[in-house]
Amino acid sequence: MGDFLALLLAYYTCDAAAQGQQPLSHDRFACVETYEAVKDWFAPLDPSPMGTPEYGAERIATYRAFTAWEAANAELVAQLRAEARGE
């Protein structure tokens, strides 16, 4: 769980920087990797081939699983977001 929370903190840090329109410079590539890693955490272990309708449906399901996790863990998410904003 510690690795996952560290990943989420990085995710929310990237999100805070993007929302604040802070320049990410070279960090933007790390943020892209972070976003993908978070998606992968909720994605099927054996995804369908990219470009197929099944793959698209899986990506939607992955996003919904992530947002459901956020809703179920709202207090933790709020703490991580606050930490990411430096509060």
Rosetta blueprint (number, residue, H / E / L):
1 M L
2 G H
3 D H
4 F H
5 L H
6 A H
7 L H
8 L H
9 L H
10 A H
11 Y H
12 Y H
13 T H
14 C H
15 D H
16 A H
17 A H
18 A H
19 Q H
20 G L
21 Q L
22 Q L
23 P L
24 L L
25 S L
26 H L
27 D H
28 R H
29 F H
30 A H
31 C H
32 V H
33 E H
34 T H
35 Y H
36 E H
37 A H
38 V H
39 K H
40 D H
41 W H
42 F H
43 A L
44 P L
45 L L
46 D L
47 P L
48 S L
49 P L
50 M L
51 G L
52 T L
53 P H
54 E H
55 Y H
56 G H
57 A H
58 E H
59 R H
60 I H
61 A H
62 T H
63 Y H
64 R H
65 A H
66 F H
67 T H
68 A H
69 W H
70 E H
71 A H
72 A H
73 N L
74 A H
75 E H
76 L H
77 V H
78 A H
79 Q H
80 L H
81 R H
82 A H
83 E H
84 A H
85 R L
86 G L
87 E L
